[in-house]
Amino acid sequence: MLASALLYTLSIIGTQESYLLRDASSIEADVLAVEAEGDSYRVHLDVRGGAAPGRRWMRLDAFDPHSAYRILDAQLPEDDLEGHMRLAVFAAENELLEPARQELAETRRLADELGKGEDIEERIEAEGQRVLKMLIHRSLQNDRVARAHYYLSRLLIVFPDMPREEKEKLLDEVTKAHAVEAGIDPKSFLEPIGQAKAEEMAEVFDPLRRKLTIAFEYNQDGLRESPGGSEAADEFERATKAYESIRRDLGRLRREHDNDFHYRITLDRLDSQAIEGMVQAELNLGSLSLIRGQMNDATGHVNKALVLDPGNDQALAMRSRIELAANQDGYGVYGWRAVDPRLPKDSGTSRRR
């Protein structure tokens, strides 16, 4: 994928840059050249200061992903179609989603100018599916279940024509991981407080746990539907209403048992799960609105998500894409594609550096 026989040589412009390494240290250096090496790259540097100044070669994977992207981006010629495509893949594989979208937008613009738009769309679709599946599995391996669900939702919404068997397999993997992460056996969890109290709390909270499962399934069912119809939005709306009902029940229980420490622990856990589910449902609705070009609706859903979780990186990223789409006539679509194939392309989009 990233292998290339090209050697990119940069002119030395004497501008010293700071680059972060994966071990959290940093170096001040000029980048002299970037050379493909297998499935990655190596970088020729002129290091200034520090314990070992001078020229040296370093592997690109020694750098923090953001710094690695900056290095590759700086050496890339403006009109290099294949280079922008490779850089989009590199950014996406390293979860640099906004840079990936910008590179894809530039790839599409150059492909349109060269009359290669149809060919590049096929490659983008294939690479998009591959990268998103890779990110799902990587997230599950690292116990980042919420992140896996995020990438799964993007995959199913942006690529609704995936084989149903493949959809079901991915949904099953993420659903099982979610259950393992969120599942609490009240009898074992509350055993130190006594069997009678554990059974009392199980009677109170088990119905709410079942409601959480149902709400989660509404979200999953929406992801199974095509984004072009109304069924997906209907399922996501059911999810938001279900989560709202659960949070009302939790609020009532919190008022009734405010001084009970064991109740409060479980209430906090369930409320966190409900908030996470509501945020995901609102982002799914926002994603559908973006695909359909309904920017006001998308903004409304993102704002609701940010009220629930003000620092949510997915919601903040979506808000940035909405702003980008407003300025670039459609280039902010959520997911791998920068533009939905049903929306008009903006041939005047310029590369951001």
C-alpha positions as CSV (number, residue, x, y, z in Angstrom):
1,M,0.0,0.0,0.0
2,L,2.5,2.6,1.1
3,A,5.5,1.0,-0.7
4,S,6.8,3.1,-3.5
5,A,10.0,3.2,-5.5
6,L,10.0,7.0,-5.4
7,L,12.6,9.0,-3.4
8,Y,11.3,12.4,-2.4
9,T,14.1,14.9,-2.0
10,L,13.5,18.2,-0.3
11,S,15.4,21.4,-0.7
12,I,17.0,22.6,2.5
13,I,15.2,25.8,3.4
14,G,16.9,26.3,6.7
15,T,13.6,26.3,8.7
16,Q,14.0,24.4,11.9
17,E,10.9,22.3,12.9
18,S,10.1,20.5,16.1
19,Y,8.9,16.9,15.8
20,L,7.4,14.7,18.5
21,L,8.5,11.1,18.8
22,R,6.5,8.1,20.0
23,D,8.5,8.0,23.2
24,A,7.2,11.5,24.0
25,S,10.6,13.1,23.4
26,S,11.0,15.7,20.6
27,I,13.7,16.7,18.2
28,E,14.5,20.0,16.4
29,A,15.4,19.2,12.8
30,D,15.2,20.0,9.1
31,V,13.8,17.2,6.9
32,L,16.2,16.6,4.0
33,A,14.5,13.7,2.3
34,V,11.8,11.0,2.7
35,E,12.4,7.6,1.2
36,A,10.0,4.6,0.9
37,E,11.1,1.6,2.8
38,G,8.9,-1.5,2.5
39,D,5.5,-0.6,3.8
40,S,6.7,2.5,5.5
41,Y,9.2,5.3,5.1
42,R,12.5,6.5,6.4
43,V,13.4,10.2,7.0
44,H,16.8,11.9,6.4
45,L,17.2,14.6,9.1
46,D,19.5,17.4,10.0
47,V,19.2,17.4,13.8
48,R,20.0,20.7,15.5
49,G,21.0,20.7,19.2
50,G,20.4,18.0,21.7
51,A,22.8,15.2,22.7
52,A,23.5,14.0,19.1
53,P,23.3,16.8,16.5
54,G,24.0,16.1,12.9
55,R,22.5,14.3,10.0
56,R,20.9,10.9,10.4
57,W,18.2,8.6,9.0
58,M,15.2,7.6,11.2
59,R,12.2,5.4,10.5
60,L,9.0,7.3,10.1
61,D,7.2,5.0,12.6
62,A,9.5,6.4,15.3
63,F,7.5,9.7,15.1
64,D,4.2,10.5,16.6
65,P,1.5,10.1,13.9
66,H,0.8,13.9,13.8
67,S,4.5,14.6,13.2
68,A,4.8,11.8,10.7
69,Y,1.9,13.2,8.8
70,R,3.5,16.7,8.8
71,I,6.7,15.3,7.4
72,L,5.0,13.4,4.6
73,D,2.6,16.4,3.9
74,A,5.5,18.9,3.6
75,Q,7.3,16.9,0.9
76,L,4.2,16.1,-1.2
77,P,3.9,17.9,-4.5
78,E,0.6,19.7,-5.0
79,D,-0.3,17.8,-8.1
80,D,0.7,14.3,-7.0
81,L,-2.6,12.3,-7.3
82,E,-1.1,9.0,-6.1
83,G,0.8,10.8,-3.3
84,H,-2.4,12.4,-1.9
85,M,-4.1,9.0,-2.1
86,R,-1.2,7.4,-0.1
87,L,-1.2,10.2,2.4
88,A,-5.0,9.9,2.9
89,V,-4.5,6.2,3.7
90,F,-1.6,6.8,6.0
91,A,-3.6,9.5,7.9
92,A,-6.7,7.3,8.2
93,E,-4.7,4.2,9.4
94,N,-3.3,6.4,12.1
95,E,-6.7,7.8,13.1
96,L,-5.9,11.3,11.8
97,L,-9.4,11.6,10.4
98,E,-9.5,15.3,9.5
99,P,-6.2,15.2,7.6
100,A,-7.5,12.0,5.9
101,R,-10.6,13.8,4.7
102,Q,-8.6,16.8,3.5
103,E,-6.3,14.5,1.5
104,L,-9.2,12.7,0.0
105,A,-10.8,15.9,-1.0
106,E,-7.6,16.9,-2.8
107,T,-7.3,13.4,-4.3
108,R,-10.8,13.8,-5.8
109,R,-10.1,17.3,-7.1
110,L,-7.0,16.2,-8.9
111,A,-8.7,13.0,-10.2
112,D,-11.5,15.2,-11.6
113,E,-9.0,17.5,-13.3
114,L,-7.3,14.4,-14.9
115,G,-10.5,12.7,-15.9
116,K,-9.9,9.8,-13.5
117,G,-12.8,10.5,-11.1
118,E,-14.5,7.1,-11.5
119,D,-11.4,5.1,-11.1
120,I,-10.3,6.9,-8.0
121,E,-13.8,6.5,-6.4
122,E,-13.5,2.7,-6.7
123,R,-10.1,2.8,-5.0
124,I,-11.3,5.1,-2.3
125,E,-14.3,2.8,-1.6
126,A,-12.1,-0.3,-1.4
127,E,-9.5,1.4,0.8
128,G,-12.2,3.0,3.0
129,Q,-13.7,-0.3,3.8
130,R,-10.4,-1.9,4.5
131,V,-9.1,0.9,6.8
132,L,-12.4,1.1,8.8
133,K,-12.4,-2.6,9.3
134,M,-8.8,-2.5,10.4
135,L,-9.6,0.3,12.9
136,I,-12.6,-1.6,14.3
137,H,-10.5,-4.7,15.0
138,R,-7.6,-2.7,16.4
139,S,-9.9,-0.8,18.7
140,L,-11.4,-4.1,20.0
141,Q,-7.9,-5.5,20.5
142,N,-7.1,-2.5,22.6
143,D,-10.3,-2.6,24.6
144,R,-11.6,0.7,23.1
145,V,-15.1,-0.5,22.6
146,A,-16.7,2.9,22.2
147,R,-14.1,3.7,19.5
148,A,-14.9,0.4,17.7
149,H,-18.6,1.2,17.8
150,Y,-17.8,4.7,16.3
151,Y,-15.8,3.2,13.4
152,L,-18.5,0.5,12.9
153,S,-21.2,3.1,12.6
154,R,-19.2,5.0,10.1
155,L,-18.6,1.9,8.0
156,L,-22.2,0.8,7.9
157,I,-23.6,4.2,7.2
158,V,-21.1,5.2,4.5
159,F,-21.0,1.7,2.9
160,P,-24.6,0.5,3.2
161,D,-24.2,-2.1,0.4
162,M,-21.7,-4.3,2.3
163,P,-22.7,-8.0,2.3
164,R,-25.2,-8.6,5.1
165,E,-23.2,-11.5,6.4
166,E,-20.2,-9.3,6.9
167,K,-22.3,-6.6,8.6
168,E,-23.8,-9.1,11.0
169,K,-20.3,-10.5,11.9
170,L,-18.9,-7.1,12.7
171,L,-22.1,-6.1,14.6
172,D,-21.8,-9.3,16.6
173,E,-18.2,-8.7,17.5
174,V,-18.8,-5.1,18.7
175,T,-22.0,-6.0,20.5
176,K,-20.3,-8.8,22.4
177,A,-17.4,-6.5,23.4
178,H,-19.9,-3.9,24.5
179,A,-21.7,-6.4,26.7
180,V,-18.5,-7.6,28.3
181,E,-17.5,-4.0,29.0
182,A,-20.8,-2.8,30.3
183,G,-22.3,-5.9,31.8
184,I,-22.5,-6.0,35.6
185,D,-23.7,-9.1,37.6
186,P,-25.4,-7.3,40.5
187,K,-25.2,-10.4,42.8
188,S,-21.4,-10.8,42.4
189,F,-20.7,-7.1,42.2
190,L,-22.8,-6.3,45.4
191,E,-22.0,-9.5,47.3
192,P,-20.1,-7.6,50.1
193,I,-23.3,-5.7,51.1
194,G,-25.3,-8.8,51.6
195,Q,-27.5,-11.1,49.6
196,A,-30.8,-9.4,50.5
197,K,-29.6,-6.0,49.4
198,A,-28.1,-7.4,46.2
199,E,-31.4,-9.0,45.3
200,E,-33.3,-5.8,46.1
201,M,-31.0,-3.8,43.8
202,A,-31.2,-6.4,41.1
203,E,-34.9,-6.1,41.2
204,V,-34.6,-2.3,40.8
205,F,-31.9,-2.2,38.2
206,D,-32.4,-5.3,36.0
207,P,-35.3,-3.6,34.2
208,L,-33.1,-0.6,33.4
209,R,-30.3,-2.8,32.2
210,R,-32.8,-4.5,29.8
211,K,-33.9,-1.1,28.6
212,L,-30.3,-0.2,28.0
213,T,-29.9,-3.3,25.9
214,I,-33.0,-2.5,23.9
215,A,-31.8,1.1,23.3
216,F,-28.4,-0.2,22.2
217,E,-30.1,-2.6,19.7
218,Y,-32.1,0.3,18.3
219,N,-28.8,2.0,17.5
220,Q,-27.5,-1.2,16.0
221,D,-30.6,-1.8,13.9
222,G,-30.3,1.7,12.5
223,L,-26.8,0.9,11.4
224,R,-28.1,-2.1,9.5
225,E,-30.5,0.1,7.4
226,S,-29.6,2.1,4.3
227,P,-28.9,5.7,5.0
228,G,-31.0,6.6,2.0
229,G,-34.3,5.6,3.5
230,S,-36.2,6.7,6.6
231,E,-35.8,3.5,8.6
232,A,-32.3,4.2,9.9
233,A,-33.3,7.6,11.2
234,D,-36.4,6.1,12.8
235,E,-34.3,3.5,14.7
236,F,-31.8,6.2,15.9
237,E,-34.8,8.3,17.1
238,R,-36.1,5.3,19.0
239,A,-32.7,4.9,20.6
240,T,-32.6,8.6,21.8
241,K,-36.2,8.3,23.2
242,A,-35.3,5.1,25.0
243,Y,-32.2,6.6,26.5
244,E,-34.1,9.7,27.6
245,S,-36.7,7.5,29.4
246,I,-33.9,5.6,31.1
247,R,-32.2,8.8,32.3
248,R,-35.6,10.0,33.7
249,D,-35.9,6.7,35.6
250,L,-32.3,7.0,36.9
251,G,-33.0,10.6,38.0
252,R,-36.0,9.5,40.0
253,L,-34.0,6.7,41.7
254,R,-31.2,9.1,42.4
255,R,-33.6,11.3,44.3
256,E,-35.0,8.4,46.2
257,H,-31.7,6.8,47.2
258,D,-29.4,9.8,47.2
259,N,-27.7,8.8,50.5
260,D,-27.2,5.1,49.6
261,F,-23.6,4.7,48.4
262,H,-24.2,1.4,46.7
263,Y,-27.2,2.7,44.8
264,R,-25.2,5.7,43.7
265,I,-22.4,3.6,42.3
266,T,-24.8,1.6,40.1
267,L,-26.7,4.7,39.1
268,D,-23.6,6.5,38.0
269,R,-22.5,3.5,35.9
270,L,-25.9,3.1,34.2
271,D,-26.2,6.9,33.6
272,S,-22.7,6.9,31.9
273,Q,-23.9,4.1,29.6
274,A,-27.1,5.9,28.8
275,I,-25.2,9.1,28.0
276,E,-22.7,7.2,25.8
277,G,-25.6,5.6,24.0
278,M,-27.5,8.9,23.5
279,V,-24.4,10.6,22.2
280,Q,-23.8,7.8,19.7
281,A,-27.5,8.0,18.6
282,E,-27.3,11.8,18.1
283,L,-24.0,11.4,16.1
284,N,-25.6,8.7,14.0
285,L,-28.5,11.1,13.2
286,G,-26.0,13.9,12.5
287,S,-24.1,11.6,10.1
288,L,-27.3,10.8,8.2
289,S,-28.1,14.5,8.0
290,L,-24.7,15.3,6.7
291,I,-25.0,12.6,4.0
292,R,-28.3,14.1,3.0
293,G,-26.9,17.6,2.9
294,Q,-29.2,18.7,5.8
295,M,-26.6,20.9,7.6
296,N,-29.0,22.6,10.1
297,D,-30.3,19.2,11.3
298,A,-26.7,17.9,11.5
299,T,-25.7,20.9,13.6
300,G,-28.7,20.3,15.9
301,H,-27.8,16.7,16.6
302,V,-24.1,17.5,17.2
303,N,-25.1,20.3,19.6
304,K,-27.3,17.8,21.5
305,A,-24.3,15.4,21.7
306,L,-22.1,18.1,23.0
307,V,-24.6,19.1,25.7
308,L,-24.3,15.5,27.0
309,D,-20.6,15.2,26.6
310,P,-18.9,18.6,25.9
311,G,-15.5,17.1,25.3
312,N,-16.6,14.3,23.0
313,D,-13.9,14.1,20.2
314,Q,-16.3,12.6,17.7
315,A,-18.9,15.4,18.1
316,L,-16.2,18.1,18.0
317,A,-14.8,16.5,14.8
318,M,-18.2,16.4,13.3
319,R,-18.9,20.0,14.1
320,S,-15.6,20.9,12.3
321,R,-16.7,18.9,9.3
322,I,-20.1,20.7,9.2
323,E,-18.2,24.0,9.2
324,L,-16.0,22.7,6.5
325,A,-18.9,21.5,4.4
326,A,-20.7,24.9,4.8
327,N,-17.6,26.5,3.3
328,Q,-16.8,23.9,0.7
329,D,-20.3,22.9,-0.7
330,G,-20.4,19.3,0.4
331,Y,-16.8,18.3,1.2
332,G,-17.5,17.6,4.9
333,V,-19.4,14.3,4.8
334,Y,-18.9,12.1,7.8
335,G,-17.0,8.9,7.4
336,W,-14.3,7.9,4.9
337,R,-15.8,9.6,1.9
338,A,-15.4,13.3,1.8
339,V,-18.4,13.6,-0.5
340,D,-21.4,11.3,-0.8
341,P,-21.7,10.1,-4.4
342,R,-25.2,11.5,-4.6
343,L,-24.0,15.0,-3.8
344,P,-22.4,17.4,-6.2
345,K,-18.7,17.8,-6.0
346,D,-17.0,21.1,-5.5
347,S,-14.3,21.3,-8.1
348,G,-13.1,24.6,-6.6
349,T,-12.0,23.1,-3.3
350,S,-8.5,24.0,-2.5
351,R,-5.9,22.1,-0.5
352,R,-5.4,23.3,3.1
353,R,-1.9,23.6,4.3
